[in-house]
Amino acid sequence: MTPASRSPVLAHLRTVRVGTRNGPKIEAVRQALAAYVGGVEVVGHAVGSGVPDQPVGYREIVDGARQRARAALAEGPCELAVGIEDGLVALPEVRGEVLNVGAAVVSDGRREALGLSSGFAYPPRCAERAIASREPIGHLFDGLWREREPEVEAGPSALSVGNVGKLSLGVLTRAEYGRHAVLCALIRFLHPDLYFDA
């Protein structure tokens, strides 16, 4: 079975724009679409999220993803646009647990769909400071990781395997983590009769 035959509703896709220039996030979109349709050009754009550099709470995370999708849609002709945003969610009902969660919003200009990633915990030293000061957790984590592993790569992990990739020892990369959120958002577009036409 060819990818396009698995989803005739996505077979019309030629260009998909993504509201970021971050390579792993663009790859997340590319991989998610490849499961359903081939030959799609996935183009990244540097756009603003409209939320703080360190989003906290589901509202800011989803708003950031939505703003990125809408801004990407405005960048030029395309059939779909995707925005991806990560942030921290405090779970006071679970002993004050704080998890990083990613959101993806997919839009065709008329309809939007939301999907979420799984959640993972950053070391408390990073998470507590990020929530208190709104300092981007990626920078905090990179600093902590350099202290712990001074002989390892010095570049920002967000542009490679990601923080989740480092913490999972490479098993769950940043691109794969984002792919899950994009796939969950695409579900509505795979079954428009069940979601949009009802």
N, C-alpha and C positions, 0 to 999 in steps of 0.2 A: 504494500500500500504506500503510495507516495504521500509526502506531507500535505500537498494541496488537496488531495482527495479526502484527507481526514477531516478537513474543515472547509467545506465549500463556502461558508459564510465569510471566511477570511481570504478566500482565493483572490479577491479584487485588490488586496494590499500591494502597493508598489513602493510607497515611501512612508516611513514612520519617523516622526521627529521626537526627540527626547530632550527634556528640559534640563540638560546638564552636559558638561564636557568631560565628566569623570568616566574614564575608560571602563572600569568594572561595571558601572551602572548601565552604560550603553551596551556592554556585552550581555548583561542580564536580560535586557529587552530583546537583543538579537537571539539569544538562546531560547527564550520563551516563545518567540514567534516561529523559530525553526521547527518546533514540534508540530506546527499546524500548516505552515505555508512556506514555500521556498522563494528565493529571488527577491526578497524585500530589502530595500535600501534603508538602513537605520542611521539617522543623522543626529548628532548631538549639537546642542546649542547652549551657550552660556547665558542663562537667564536667572533672574532673581526669584527667590522663594516667597518673599513677602513676610517671612517669619524670622524670629531671632536666629542667629548663627547656631545656637544650641536649642533646638525645639524641646519643650518639655510638655508632656501630656498629649493625648490623642488628638485634641483639637488642633494644636499647632502643627503636629506631624502631618495630619491629613490636609490641613490648609496649605502647608508648604508643597505637598505633592500636587494638590489641585492647581495652585498658582503656577507651578512649573509646567504642568501639562497644558494649561491654557496659554501660557507664554510661548511654549514650543509650537503650539497650533498656529499662532500668529506669525511664525517665522517664515512661512511659505506653504505652497501646496503640499498636502499630504492627506492620507486617508485616516490615519490615527496619530495621536500624540500621547506621550507618556511622561508623567512626572513621578519621581521617586524621592522620598524624603525619609530620613531616619531621625529618631529622637528618643528621649528617655521617658519612661512611664513609671511613676511611683505606684506601688500597690500596697497601700497602708493596711488593707485587710489581710495581707499575707506577710506579716511581721516586717513591714516596711521595705519589702523587696523592691528594687529598681531594675527594670529591664530595658534594654535597647530594643525598639521595635521599628520596622520599616513599613512604609505605606507606599503603594503605587496607585496612581489614578490614570486611567486610560480614557481618552475622549476622542470622539469623532466630530466635535463641534456642536452636536445636538444632544448626545447622550454621554454620560460619564459613568464609570464603574470604579469601585474601590476594592483593593485587595491589601492584605497585611502579611507581613513575614512572620516567622517564628520570633520568639524573644530570647535574648541571652543577657546575662549579667556581666557588666564590667567590674573590675576590681573596685571595692568600696571606696578606696582612696581617690579614684578618678570620678566615680559616679556622684559621690557626695559633693565634691567641689564643683562639678559641672552643673548640678542642680542649684547649688547655692549661689554661684557667681555667673552662671550662664556662659562660662568659658567652654568653647567647643571640646567635647570629650575626646575627639580624635587627636588633638594636640596634647591633651593631658595624658592620654594613653601612650602616644608615641614617646613622650618624655619618660614615662614610667618604664616602658619597654627598653629604651636605650640604657637606662640605669641598670636594669636587670640583665640585659644582653648587649653589652657595649661592643662586642665584636661582630654583631649582626648588622644587616643593612640599616642605613641611617635615614633613608627616604620615608616620606609619609606612607603609612600602610594603606590609607584610603585609595591610593593609586595602584596598589598591587593586590595582594590576597585579602586585604582589609584587616581590620582589627579582629573580626570574627574568625578570619582565616588564621591569624596568629594564635588566638586563644584556643581554637579547635585543632591546632597543630596541622593546619593545611587541609583538613578533611572537609570543612564547609567554608568555601571561599566567598569573598564579597560578591562576586558575580552570581554565584549559585544562591546565596542568601537573598539577593534582590530578585532573582528569577522567580522565586516562590511567590513573592508579592505580586509580580506582574502576571503570573499564571492565574492567581486567584482573582485579579481584576478582570482578566480576559474572559472568565467564565460567563459573565453577562453577555459579552459580544458573541460567544460561541452558541448561545441559546437565546437569541433576541425575542423569540416568541414567548419564552417563559418569563422574561424580565422586562423588556421594553414595550412589547406589544400588548401586554395584559391590560 
